[in-house]
Amino acid sequence: MKRIAFAVSLVLLVFAISIWAQTTAPKPDPEIKTFDVFLGHWTYTAEYKAGPLGPASKATGDLTIKKILGGFFFQTQATEKGPMGETQFMEIVGYDPANKKFSSNEFHSDGIMFSGTYAVNGNIWTYMGKITVEGKPIMVKNVMTLAADMMILEAKGEISTDGNTWVPWVEAKYTKTTPAPEK
């Protein structure tokens, strides 16, 4: 009889803990939903300007953005093709409520890493970050304008080696080919 009482008590305890865990589980900050406009598959064309990051060139690419880790973060998987061949990259974005910005870390198959933040003002997204090339830090600013239908994104990027003088780096146009799935 004691074994049955113990087993029933154990089952009730496990059930109570699972109910408690479900009701107290953390939820993503509501502002993270702002980034939902990017969910889905995109294709793009880019025109890079000659400068500290290399010669002028054109590239095409595609990327897919999805939510990960319980909706707290977004993951971008991308492939870009240009004169130097194919490059793959992955970006992880999460919302930082203390700074009211989206934090980003990006990793490329050629060893390049970007880190920075996105700030949002209406349909304008501004990325500010840095990249290290040959041991030298280069600042990156990328202003992206999202069309009203949320299916086109135009971006203009600049770079700076000193934080004061900015030069054009890239212009790109992204087209969403697969909208985010309905929930």
Secondary structure, DSSP 8 states (H G I E B T S, - for coil): -HHHHHHHHHHHHHHHHHHHHHHH-----GGGGGGGGG-EEEEEEEEE-SBTTBS-EEEEEEEEEEEEGGGTEEEEEEEEEETTEEEEEEEEEEEETTTTEEEEEEEETTS-EEEEEEEEETTEEEEEEEEEETTEEEEEEEEEEE-TTSSEEEEEEEEESSSS--EEEEEEEEEEEEE----
